[in-house]
């Protein structure tokens, strides 16, 4: 809230400034000029009242910074009290009449007995100096040290909140000022407590001077006898000491309160009352113990019974209040539940679909339960990391659930709520697969490997070593599940790449290459159009990790066309070195080619519609193409099933074969790096050629 400056406010401020300056000057003058006893009485009353006011003020603030002027105030009041000590000492030694307040403290408060008065004075000094002042000094040192040590962390926290948008610039500036004021305040308090300590020492010294000086003046200058001088000046000195020590004790207590308090919701009285008398069980126990003390012989019973009764009554009242609050809370909860039942049902949570999830039968729970030695969660973390490194895909969190509707040994993988994979595992067994070169057959339960559909055997732990010696590839159930899950993610990577994931990838590139992103998105292409290109790449197994090259190519070609299929072909050509490296075998790319007749037929069937590229071939001709491709791949053994075609029909041929021959890799001549050796081992022949 802005402060409004008014003429009246400015006038009051100027009067306050002048008053404080005059008061400080008068304190200094008091140390030099003698004061009449009547004026001294008024100033002593002001001193006691001011100390009491400061004590009450410290008890009713919520945080120390509300009285940030406390260190300076402590210095001024200490100086004021020392000036009063000087003035009272002058009057005691000169006239033996320092005023009515000091005389009253010497005669009435201590009963005219200077021995009792001196003992009371010493007790006050000990309490003030050794207990309160020492404690306040130590707390101030620790608070100042901790506040300064925490200052960098608080500054960083403010900067983090500002950068994340949680606070505004004005709020950040205000919080910085607050922590700076807090550091200055505790640093000042660390020094101000030295004033209190010095004041306590000065009070002792001044009282001793008053005793010795008054005794000497009374005997040698005023002609008083030993007993009269001792009685008169001791009572006056003790009265003066008490008058000065009581305000000093009040200010020391105020100092201790202000440095031991942190930020709180209420003042000291409310906090202490709420925290000390909040547990009725504690009060009831205390009442019982105090009542037992009253039953012990030799102790006065009435005081203990009265206190026990008060504590018991308070405990009973708190118990009744707590029960009523519990009833009210139960009623409030019941009313809230009824209101919730009448409120229209929120169905948004039911519409949420996980990107990818793994459901398992109850027998497979040990695979994912770390308490039972399962390491599937660690394997899934490695799968996500592997997909990020190999495909450039940020795989969403994989939800794992147990499903009692499945067979105990069965698992299901779903993408966006739809099943895309299923398999069975036998716990405490191993899967033995014949990868070629098996010397003997081992006993086992016949099955099919779920990831690639290979014939395999389930063997027990006793047969595992025998199967390995026989040439089988033996893997454990977690590895089978991890492999199947990895292959499913690879096959469906394009489905897992949504617009939000694409935005995350683009934002990651923007941090280091802002010019690339700012040129392309959103002026030339939208995030949705970039997503379609990336999905086309992932659909054919091309990694999208090199996002900088992909985005630069899109920026170069988006002015020519915005068709995702054409843009995909341009990007594939830009990634030619990466694409060909994926399929090299001994630094050589082994392929089959497509006959010119097939290329012409496919090229003639290409059509462009609102739904993108389509190929219109006669069904019989399409069936002939499938047979010719299958025959060529059977006749020629290839490390990878690759067919090399012209750039114009690459996308069309892939669209024609992705359902019938999903593992077929279709490359164009423009995607082959010039330094790669290509070995064409055969041709997909036109059906009329034989």
MIMARKE-942774 format. One line per 10 residues: number of its first residue (from 1); their letters; for each residue x, y, z of C-alpha. Coordinates in Angstrom, 2 decimals. Last residue first. Layout:
<pts>
NUM	A	X Y Z | ...
</pts>
This chain:
<pts>
690	XXXXXXXXXX	9.23 -64.30 -65.37 | 9.63 -61.00 -66.93 | 5.89 -60.36 -67.04 | 5.85 -60.03 -63.23 | 8.40 -57.20 -63.23 | 11.44 -58.22 -61.27 | 12.54 -57.11 -57.84 | 16.26 -56.89 -58.53 | 19.29 -58.53 -56.98 | 22.56 -58.26 -55.07
680	XXXXXXXXXX	22.98 -54.48 -55.20 | 26.11 -53.78 -53.14 | 26.40 -50.10 -52.19 | 29.74 -48.76 -50.87 | 29.13 -45.63 -48.80 | 31.20 -42.47 -49.38 | 28.45 -40.77 -51.37 | 25.90 -41.14 -48.50 | 22.77 -42.92 -49.67 | 19.53 -41.05 -48.98
670	XXXXXXXXXX	19.32 -39.56 -52.50 | 19.19 -43.05 -54.01 | 16.05 -43.79 -52.05 | 15.62 -46.25 -49.21 | 12.74 -48.61 -48.38 | 13.25 -50.91 -45.38 | 10.81 -53.83 -45.32 | 9.93 -54.89 -41.76 | 6.21 -54.06 -42.19 | 5.76 -56.33 -45.26
660	XXXXXXXXXX	1.98 -56.45 -45.85 | 1.04 -53.37 -43.84 | 3.99 -51.09 -44.61 | 4.19 -52.29 -48.23 | 2.11 -49.79 -50.22 | 2.94 -46.82 -47.99 | 6.64 -47.63 -48.27 | 6.36 -47.83 -52.06 | 4.71 -44.40 -52.19 | 7.34 -42.81 -49.90
650	XXXXXXXXXX	10.18 -44.06 -52.07 | 8.44 -43.34 -55.40 | 10.03 -40.03 -56.45 | 13.32 -40.66 -54.65 | 14.20 -43.62 -56.92 | 14.38 -47.06 -55.32 | 16.66 -49.19 -53.10 | 15.10 -52.14 -51.29 | 16.46 -53.15 -47.91 | 15.60 -56.30 -45.91
640	XXXXXXXXXX	18.64 -56.06 -43.60 | 21.65 -58.41 -43.50 | 20.44 -59.66 -46.88 | 20.21 -63.23 -48.19 | 19.01 -63.06 -51.79 | 16.45 -65.50 -53.17 | 14.00 -65.06 -50.30 | 14.07 -61.23 -50.44 | 13.52 -61.32 -54.20 | 10.62 -63.76 -53.91
630	XXXXXXXXXX	8.91 -61.72 -51.19 | 9.22 -58.56 -53.29 | 7.87 -60.28 -56.41 | 4.97 -61.75 -54.45 | 4.05 -58.37 -52.95 | 4.25 -56.69 -56.33 | 2.07 -59.36 -57.96 | -0.55 -58.76 -55.23 | -0.47 -55.04 -56.04 | -0.95 -55.82 -59.73
620	XXXXXXXXXX	-3.91 -58.00 -58.90 | -5.36 -55.26 -56.70 | -4.87 -52.63 -59.44 | -2.75 -49.84 -58.10 | -3.82 -46.42 -56.79 | -1.14 -44.97 -54.54 | -2.01 -42.29 -51.98 | -0.16 -39.19 -50.76 | -1.98 -36.79 -48.43 | -5.49 -36.87 -46.98
610	XXXXXXXXXX	-6.63 -33.93 -49.09 | -5.51 -35.89 -52.13 | -2.31 -36.45 -54.03 | -2.18 -39.45 -56.37 | 0.60 -41.85 -57.22 | -0.43 -44.67 -59.57 | 1.82 -43.64 -62.48 | 4.86 -43.62 -60.22 | 4.05 -47.13 -59.00 | 3.80 -48.46 -62.54
600	XXXXXXXXXX	6.93 -46.63 -63.68 | 8.93 -47.93 -60.74 | 7.64 -51.43 -61.34 | 8.71 -51.28 -64.98 | 12.11 -49.85 -64.05 | 12.89 -52.92 -61.88 | 13.26 -52.32 -58.17 | 16.60 -52.75 -56.44 | 17.94 -55.14 -53.84 | 20.29 -53.97 -51.12
590	XXXXXXXXXX	23.56 -54.59 -49.29 | 25.15 -51.47 -47.78 | 28.83 -52.00 -47.06 | 31.12 -50.91 -44.23 | 31.10 -54.47 -42.83 | 27.30 -54.37 -42.56 | 25.78 -50.92 -42.79 | 22.09 -50.52 -42.01 | 21.98 -47.74 -39.39 | 24.92 -45.90 -40.95
580	XXXXXXXXXX	22.79 -45.33 -44.05 | 20.21 -43.26 -42.18 | 22.73 -41.20 -40.20 | 24.70 -40.26 -43.29 | 21.52 -39.48 -45.21 | 20.06 -37.20 -42.51 | 19.57 -34.30 -44.93 | 18.00 -36.75 -47.39 | 15.63 -37.96 -44.70 | 14.70 -34.34 -43.92
570	XXXXXXXXXX	13.82 -33.64 -47.55 | 11.72 -36.80 -47.71 | 9.87 -35.84 -44.52 | 9.13 -32.37 -45.91 | 7.55 -33.99 -48.97 | 5.35 -36.19 -46.79 | 4.48 -33.36 -44.36 | 3.23 -31.05 -47.18 | 4.29 -27.52 -46.25 | 6.06 -26.89 -49.52
560	XXXXXXXXXX	8.73 -24.61 -50.99 | 9.02 -22.05 -48.15 | 9.07 -24.96 -45.70 | 12.21 -26.30 -47.38 | 15.02 -24.37 -45.64 | 13.23 -24.09 -42.28 | 12.44 -27.81 -42.38 | 16.08 -28.57 -43.07 | 17.18 -26.38 -40.13 | 14.63 -28.10 -37.87
550	XXXXXXXXXX	15.86 -31.59 -38.77 | 19.53 -30.63 -38.52 | 18.98 -29.15 -35.03 | 16.79 -32.06 -33.95 | 19.51 -34.67 -34.41 | 17.79 -37.04 -31.95 | 14.99 -37.77 -34.39 | 15.98 -41.39 -35.04 | 14.74 -43.01 -38.27 | 12.74 -46.17 -37.49
540	XXXXXXXXXX	10.26 -45.92 -40.35 | 7.37 -44.68 -38.17 | 9.89 -42.54 -36.29 | 10.59 -40.45 -39.37 | 6.92 -40.05 -40.29 | 6.17 -39.09 -36.67 | 8.84 -36.39 -36.82 | 7.29 -34.95 -39.96 | 3.80 -35.04 -38.46 | 5.02 -33.33 -35.27
530	XXXXXXXXXX	6.60 -30.48 -37.24 | 3.19 -29.87 -38.81 | 1.49 -29.90 -35.40 | 4.07 -27.53 -33.94 | 3.17 -25.05 -36.66 | 5.41 -24.30 -39.61 | 6.78 -21.10 -41.18 | 5.98 -18.38 -38.62 | 5.45 -20.65 -35.58 | 8.10 -22.00 -35.37
520	XXXXXXXXXX	10.76 -22.00 -38.10 | 12.96 -18.91 -37.71 | 12.57 -18.80 -33.93 | 13.61 -22.45 -33.64 | 16.89 -22.18 -35.51 | 17.78 -18.79 -34.00 | 17.24 -20.09 -30.45 | 19.93 -22.76 -30.75 | 21.08 -23.57 -27.20 | 17.87 -23.09 -25.14
510	XXXXXXXXXX	15.68 -23.31 -28.24 | 16.67 -26.95 -28.82 | 15.15 -27.96 -25.46 | 12.04 -25.89 -26.22 | 11.68 -27.79 -29.50 | 11.89 -31.15 -27.73 | 9.31 -30.08 -25.12 | 7.03 -28.76 -27.87 | 7.31 -32.11 -29.65 | 6.36 -33.92 -26.43
500	XXXXXXXXXX	3.31 -31.66 -26.05 | 2.33 -32.24 -29.67 | 2.38 -35.99 -29.23 | 5.13 -38.53 -29.90 | 3.95 -41.80 -28.37 | 2.17 -42.86 -31.58 | 5.34 -42.36 -33.64 | 7.27 -44.60 -31.24 | 4.88 -47.49 -31.85 | 7.33 -50.02 -33.31
490	XXXXXXXXXX	10.24 -48.82 -31.17 | 8.13 -48.76 -28.00 | 6.86 -52.27 -28.74 | 10.43 -53.45 -29.34 | 11.57 -52.04 -25.99 | 8.64 -53.64 -24.14 | 9.42 -57.03 -25.65 | 13.08 -56.71 -24.70 | 12.25 -55.63 -21.13 | 9.76 -58.51 -20.73
480	XXXXXXXXXX	12.27 -61.06 -21.97 | 15.05 -59.57 -19.81 | 12.82 -59.76 -16.73 | 11.99 -63.41 -17.53 | 15.62 -64.67 -17.74 | 17.55 -65.25 -20.96 | 19.18 -68.33 -22.53 | 20.52 -68.36 -26.09 | 20.83 -72.06 -26.88 | 24.13 -73.56 -27.97
470	XXXXXXXXXX	24.11 -76.92 -26.14 | 26.41 -75.52 -23.44 | 23.80 -72.82 -22.73 | 21.01 -75.40 -22.58 | 23.00 -77.55 -20.13 | 23.66 -74.51 -17.95 | 19.96 -73.69 -17.77 | 18.66 -77.22 -17.14 | 18.77 -76.99 -13.32 | 17.29 -73.48 -13.34
460	XXXXXXXXXX	14.21 -74.63 -15.24 | 13.74 -74.50 -18.99 | 11.03 -72.71 -21.01 | 11.66 -73.45 -24.65 | 11.72 -71.27 -27.75 | 10.26 -70.72 -31.20 | 10.73 -67.13 -32.37 | 7.87 -64.61 -32.47 | 10.10 -61.51 -32.33 | 9.13 -59.91 -28.98
450	XXXXXXXXXX	6.99 -62.67 -27.48 | 9.38 -65.68 -27.75 | 7.05 -68.59 -28.56 | 6.62 -71.60 -26.27 | 7.59 -75.24 -25.85 | 8.12 -76.40 -22.28 | 11.55 -77.88 -21.74 | 13.89 -80.81 -22.30 | 17.16 -80.02 -24.11 | 17.87 -80.68 -27.77
440	XXXXXXXXXX	21.49 -81.10 -28.77 | 24.19 -79.27 -30.73 | 22.34 -75.98 -31.31 | 24.16 -74.01 -34.01 | 21.40 -71.56 -34.84 | 19.66 -68.94 -32.67 | 17.64 -71.59 -30.87 | 16.06 -69.80 -27.94 | 16.06 -70.92 -24.28 | 13.74 -68.93 -21.99
430	XXXXXXXXXX	14.50 -69.33 -18.30 | 12.32 -70.46 -15.42 | 11.86 -69.25 -11.83 | 8.81 -67.21 -12.94 | 7.23 -68.38 -16.17 | 6.36 -65.53 -18.47 | 3.44 -65.01 -20.84 | 2.99 -62.39 -23.51 | 0.81 -59.62 -24.88 | 1.36 -56.58 -27.03
420	XXXXXXXXXX	-0.52 -53.64 -28.54 | -3.54 -53.43 -26.23 | -5.33 -50.09 -26.46 | -5.48 -47.66 -23.51 | -3.25 -45.04 -25.08 | -0.62 -47.70 -25.68 | -1.16 -50.94 -23.82 | 1.24 -53.73 -22.91 | -0.26 -56.92 -21.48 | 1.23 -59.47 -19.10
410	XXXXXXXXXX	0.41 -63.10 -18.35 | 1.74 -65.51 -15.72 | -1.27 -65.26 -13.34 | -3.79 -65.11 -16.21 | -5.21 -61.65 -16.57 | -8.38 -60.48 -14.85 | -6.46 -59.86 -11.64 | -4.64 -56.96 -13.28 | -1.56 -55.56 -11.55 | -0.57 -52.12 -12.74
400	XXXXXXXXXX	2.61 -50.55 -14.11 | 2.45 -47.09 -15.64 | 5.27 -46.27 -18.04 | 6.28 -42.61 -17.76 | 6.42 -41.08 -21.21 | 9.25 -41.96 -23.63 | 11.21 -38.87 -24.64 | 12.26 -39.92 -28.13 | 15.68 -39.12 -29.60 | 15.61 -42.59 -31.15
390	XXXXXXXXXX	18.88 -44.12 -29.90 | 19.75 -41.97 -26.88 | 16.19 -41.22 -25.73 | 15.14 -44.81 -26.40 | 18.06 -46.07 -24.29 | 17.17 -43.76 -21.41 | 13.55 -44.93 -21.46 | 14.70 -48.56 -21.58 | 17.19 -47.94 -18.73 | 14.39 -46.58 -16.54
380	XXXXXXXXXX	12.31 -49.61 -17.48 | 15.16 -51.89 -16.40 | 15.38 -50.13 -13.04 | 11.64 -50.63 -12.52 | 11.97 -54.29 -13.56 | 14.56 -55.00 -10.86 | 12.53 -57.34 -8.65 | 14.23 -58.52 -5.47 | 11.09 -59.16 -3.45 | 11.16 -55.72 -1.76
370	XXXXXXXXXX	11.87 -54.20 -5.18 | 8.49 -55.40 -6.44 | 8.43 -55.22 -10.26 | 9.40 -58.82 -11.09 | 7.85 -60.12 -7.86 | 4.42 -59.02 -9.24 | 4.60 -61.53 -12.09 | 2.42 -64.16 -10.37 | -0.31 -61.52 -9.86 | -0.79 -60.97 -13.56
360	XXXXXXXXXX	0.75 -57.89 -15.14 | -0.49 -54.72 -16.84 | 2.07 -52.40 -18.45 | 1.06 -48.91 -19.46 | 1.83 -46.43 -22.21 | 0.36 -43.01 -22.94 | -2.00 -43.24 -19.99 | -5.59 -42.28 -20.71 | -7.42 -39.67 -18.64 | -11.16 -39.56 -19.29
350	XXXXXXXXXX	-12.10 -40.92 -15.87 | -10.29 -38.02 -14.19 | -12.48 -35.59 -16.16 | -15.70 -37.14 -14.86 | -16.57 -34.69 -12.11 | -19.92 -35.75 -10.69 | -22.52 -33.02 -10.33 | -22.73 -31.94 -6.66 | -25.33 -33.72 -4.55 | -22.79 -36.24 -3.26
340	XXXXXXXXXX	-20.27 -33.49 -2.60 | -22.86 -31.57 -0.60 | -23.59 -34.69 1.42 | -19.87 -35.25 1.96 | -19.42 -31.63 3.01 | -22.32 -31.92 5.44 | -20.80 -35.06 6.91 | -17.41 -33.39 7.20 | -18.98 -30.36 8.91 | -20.90 -32.60 11.29
330	XXXXXXXXXX	-17.75 -34.53 12.13 | -15.87 -31.26 12.64 | -18.64 -29.91 14.90 | -18.60 -33.09 16.96 | -14.81 -32.93 17.21 | -15.01 -29.26 18.21 | -17.49 -30.10 20.94 | -15.20 -32.84 22.22 | -12.20 -30.48 22.22 | -14.15 -27.83 24.17
320	XXXXXXXXXX	-15.22 -30.36 26.77 | -11.62 -31.55 27.12 | -10.37 -27.96 27.40 | -12.85 -27.30 30.21 | -11.83 -30.49 32.00 | -8.15 -29.61 31.73 | -8.81 -26.10 33.09 | -10.75 -27.56 36.02 | -7.95 -30.01 36.72 | -5.30 -27.29 36.59
310	XXXXXXXXXX	-7.29 -25.07 38.95 | -8.03 -27.96 41.32 | -4.38 -29.01 41.38 | -3.37 -25.41 42.15 | -5.85 -25.21 45.02 | -4.85 -28.64 46.32 | -1.16 -27.70 46.25 | -1.76 -24.43 48.11 | -4.07 -26.11 50.72 | -1.88 -29.11 51.50
300	XXXXXXXXXX	1.16 -27.51 53.06 | 3.94 -30.13 52.91 | 4.90 -32.18 55.98 | 3.09 -35.32 54.92 | 2.69 -35.88 51.20 | -0.94 -35.59 50.12 | -0.48 -32.13 48.60 | 2.36 -33.43 46.42 | -0.06 -36.06 45.05 | -2.42 -33.25 44.00
290	XXXXXXXXXX	0.44 -31.58 42.08 | 1.06 -34.85 40.21 | -2.63 -35.30 39.36 | -3.05 -31.70 38.18 | 0.04 -32.06 35.96 | -1.45 -35.18 34.38 | -4.74 -33.38 33.74 | -2.90 -30.40 32.24 | -0.93 -32.67 29.91 | -4.09 -34.48 28.81
280	XXXXXXXXXX	-5.84 -31.14 28.22 | -3.24 -30.12 25.66 | -3.53 -26.45 24.52 | -2.56 -24.67 27.73 | 1.11 -23.91 27.06 | 0.82 -23.44 23.28 | -2.24 -21.20 23.12 | -1.28 -19.23 26.23 | 2.31 -18.73 25.11 | 1.31 -17.67 21.57
270	XXXXXXXXXX	-1.47 -15.33 22.75 | 0.81 -13.64 25.27 | 3.72 -13.35 22.85 | 1.74 -11.72 20.04 | 0.09 -13.70 17.27 | 0.94 -15.31 13.90 | 4.61 -15.73 14.56 | 7.92 -14.56 13.12 | 10.74 -15.53 15.43 | 11.17 -14.50 19.04
260	XXXXXXXXXX	14.33 -15.05 21.05 | 15.95 -11.76 20.06 | 12.94 -9.60 20.99 | 12.24 -11.39 24.26 | 15.83 -11.19 25.49 | 16.00 -7.48 24.71 | 12.71 -6.87 26.52 | 14.05 -8.76 29.54 | 17.20 -6.65 29.50 | 15.02 -3.54 29.25
250	XXXXXXXXXX	12.96 -4.57 32.29 | 16.08 -5.46 34.29 | 17.64 -2.10 33.45 | 14.42 -0.39 34.52 | 14.65 -2.26 37.88 | 18.42 -1.76 38.17 | 18.35 2.06 38.16 | 15.80 2.57 40.96 | 17.32 -0.37 42.86 | 20.81 1.11 42.69
240	XXXXXXXXXX	19.56 4.54 43.82 | 17.77 2.93 46.75 | 20.91 0.93 47.61 | 22.99 4.09 47.52 | 20.44 6.03 49.60 | 20.16 3.23 52.17 | 23.94 2.89 52.37 | 24.35 6.67 52.66 | 22.12 7.03 55.69 | 22.95 3.85 57.62
230	XXXXXXXXXX	26.71 4.04 57.19 | 26.84 7.76 57.91 | 24.72 7.37 61.08 | 26.70 4.39 62.36 | 30.10 5.96 61.79 | 29.23 9.37 63.26 | 28.35 12.29 61.07 | 30.70 15.28 60.83 | 29.44 16.44 57.43 | 32.80 16.47 55.67
220	XXXXXXXXXX	34.78 13.56 57.13 | 32.08 11.14 58.26 | 29.25 11.81 55.78 | 31.54 12.50 52.83 | 33.56 9.31 53.38 | 30.46 7.08 53.79 | 28.85 8.72 50.76 | 31.96 8.14 48.63 | 32.27 4.48 49.65 | 28.59 3.64 49.19
210	XXXXXXXXXX	28.03 5.83 46.11 | 31.15 4.44 44.45 | 29.93 0.88 45.13 | 26.54 1.76 43.56 | 28.24 3.32 40.54 | 30.39 0.20 39.99 | 27.44 -2.19 40.19 | 25.31 -0.08 37.82 | 28.24 0.22 35.37 | 28.48 -3.56 35.13
200	XXXXXXXXXX	24.77 -3.83 34.33 | 25.02 -1.00 31.80 | 27.96 -2.68 30.09 | 25.93 -5.87 29.57 | 22.94 -3.91 28.29 | 25.12 -1.91 25.90 | 26.78 -5.14 24.71 | 23.32 -6.36 23.77 | 23.25 -3.54 21.21 | 26.11 -5.05 19.25
190	XXXXXXXXXX	24.36 -8.31 18.40 | 21.13 -6.35 18.07 | 22.69 -4.30 15.28 | 23.62 -7.43 13.35 | 20.16 -8.82 13.98 | 18.56 -5.67 12.57 | 20.90 -5.32 9.59 | 20.24 -8.91 8.52 | 16.48 -8.42 8.91 | 16.58 -5.14 6.99
180	XXXXXXXXXX	18.38 -6.89 4.12 | 15.87 -9.76 4.31 | 13.00 -7.30 4.07 | 14.55 -5.23 1.28 | 15.00 -8.37 -0.79 | 11.37 -9.31 -0.09 | 10.17 -5.89 -1.29 | 12.24 -6.08 -4.48 | 10.89 -9.57 -5.21 | 7.33 -8.36 -4.63
170	XXXXXXXXXX	7.88 -5.44 -7.01 | 9.39 -7.73 -9.65 | 6.40 -10.05 -9.41 | 6.20 -13.38 -7.64 | 5.57 -16.99 -8.70 | 6.79 -16.29 -12.25 | 9.45 -19.02 -12.30 | 12.24 -16.45 -12.63 | 10.90 -14.43 -9.69 | 10.53 -17.48 -7.46
160	XXXXXXXXXX	14.08 -18.56 -8.34 | 15.45 -15.04 -7.68 | 13.72 -14.95 -4.28 | 15.12 -18.37 -3.38 | 18.60 -17.29 -4.48 | 18.42 -14.23 -2.18 | 17.23 -16.42 0.70 | 20.14 -18.80 0.14 | 22.64 -15.94 0.03 | 21.27 -14.46 3.36
150	XXXXXXXXXX	21.21 -17.72 5.33 | 24.75 -17.27 6.67 | 23.98 -13.65 7.66 | 20.85 -14.67 9.55 | 22.61 -17.61 11.20 | 25.44 -15.41 12.48 | 23.13 -12.64 13.71 | 20.85 -15.13 15.45 | 23.81 -16.86 17.10 | 25.30 -13.60 18.40
140	XXXXXXXXXX	21.92 -12.28 19.54 | 21.16 -15.53 21.39 | 24.49 -15.28 23.22 | 23.93 -11.66 24.26 | 20.36 -12.34 25.35 | 21.54 -15.21 27.53 | 24.31 -13.19 29.18 | 21.97 -10.22 29.78 | 19.15 -12.34 31.22 | 21.04 -14.69 33.49
130	XXXXXXXXXX	24.43 -13.40 34.68 | 23.85 -9.63 34.46 | 20.17 -9.14 35.24 | 19.73 -11.98 37.68 | 23.03 -11.18 39.40 | 22.25 -7.46 39.55 | 18.77 -8.09 40.93 | 20.20 -10.43 43.57 | 22.86 -7.89 44.50 | 20.23 -5.16 44.97
120	XXXXXXXXXX	18.09 -7.45 47.10 | 21.12 -8.19 49.30 | 21.95 -4.47 49.57 | 18.39 -3.68 50.56 | 18.34 -6.38 53.21 | 21.59 -5.03 54.67 | 20.35 -1.42 54.36 | 17.30 -2.16 56.47 | 14.85 0.72 56.08 | 12.08 -1.67 55.05
110	XXXXXXXXXX	13.64 -2.54 51.68 | 10.88 -0.93 49.58 | 10.01 1.71 52.18 | 13.31 3.30 53.19 | 15.77 3.01 50.30 | 13.14 2.81 47.58 | 11.33 5.75 49.16 | 14.55 7.76 49.38 | 15.30 7.09 45.69 | 11.79 8.17 44.71
100	XXXXXXXXXX	11.68 11.16 47.09 | 14.70 13.00 45.83 | 18.47 12.66 45.87 | 18.85 14.23 49.36 | 22.29 13.45 50.87 | 23.16 16.98 49.72 | 26.46 16.76 47.85 | 27.22 13.01 47.75 | 23.67 11.83 47.16 | 22.87 14.72 44.78
90	XXXXXXXXXX	25.91 14.03 42.57 | 25.21 10.28 42.60 | 21.61 10.96 41.52 | 22.79 13.06 38.56 | 25.37 10.49 37.47 | 22.86 7.64 37.80 | 20.30 9.65 35.81 | 22.87 10.10 33.04 | 23.45 6.33 33.12 | 19.70 5.76 32.68
80	XXXXXXXXXX	19.50 8.13 29.74 | 22.51 6.51 28.07 | 20.88 3.10 28.44 | 17.61 4.50 27.09 | 19.39 5.97 24.06 | 21.33 2.77 23.29 | 18.27 0.55 23.63 | 16.28 2.84 21.35 | 19.03 2.56 18.73 | 18.89 -1.24 18.94
70	XXXXXXXXXX	15.02 -1.23 19.00 | 14.58 0.89 15.86 | 13.45 -2.20 13.93 | 10.34 -2.39 16.11 | 8.07 -4.23 13.66 | 11.24 -5.95 12.42 | 11.16 -8.23 15.47 | 8.05 -10.15 14.34 | 4.49 -10.43 15.69 | 4.75 -7.59 18.21
60	XXXXXXXXXX	2.90 -7.57 21.54 | 5.57 -8.74 24.01 | 8.16 -6.33 22.63 | 5.77 -3.42 23.23 | 5.10 -4.46 26.83 | 8.83 -4.40 27.55 | 9.29 -1.04 25.79 | 6.48 0.53 27.82 | 7.89 -0.84 31.10 | 11.31 0.65 30.31
50	XXXXXXXXXX	9.70 4.00 29.42 | 7.68 4.02 32.66 | 10.76 3.33 34.81 | 12.78 6.04 33.05 | 9.92 8.54 33.13 | 9.56 7.99 36.90 | 13.31 8.59 37.25 | 12.98 11.76 35.16 | 10.18 13.10 37.37 | 12.08 12.35 40.58
40	XXXXXXXXXX	15.22 13.99 39.14 | 13.24 17.14 38.40 | 12.07 17.26 42.07 | 15.60 16.56 43.38 | 17.02 19.55 41.46 | 19.42 18.62 38.64 | 23.14 19.37 38.45 | 24.62 20.13 35.00 | 27.22 17.89 33.35 | 25.69 14.42 32.95
30	XXXXXXXXXX	22.24 15.92 32.50 | 23.52 17.87 29.47 | 24.15 14.60 27.60 | 20.62 13.41 28.30 | 19.29 16.82 27.29 | 20.95 16.51 23.87 | 19.36 13.08 23.32 | 15.95 14.45 24.30 | 16.35 17.49 22.03 | 17.12 15.23 19.05
20	XXXXXXXXXX	14.15 13.01 19.80 | 11.80 15.99 20.09 | 13.06 17.58 16.86 | 12.45 14.37 14.89 | 9.02 13.90 16.43 | 8.02 17.50 15.63 | 9.19 17.06 12.00 | 7.17 13.82 11.65 | 4.07 15.44 13.13 | 4.34 18.29 10.60
10	XXXXXXXXXX	4.85 15.88 7.68 | 1.77 13.92 8.75 | -0.32 17.10 9.05 | 0.84 18.33 5.63 | -0.09 14.97 4.08 | 2.11 12.25 2.54 | 0.20 9.18 1.43 | 2.13 5.90 1.81 | 1.43 3.39 -0.94 | 0.00 0.00 0.00
</pts>
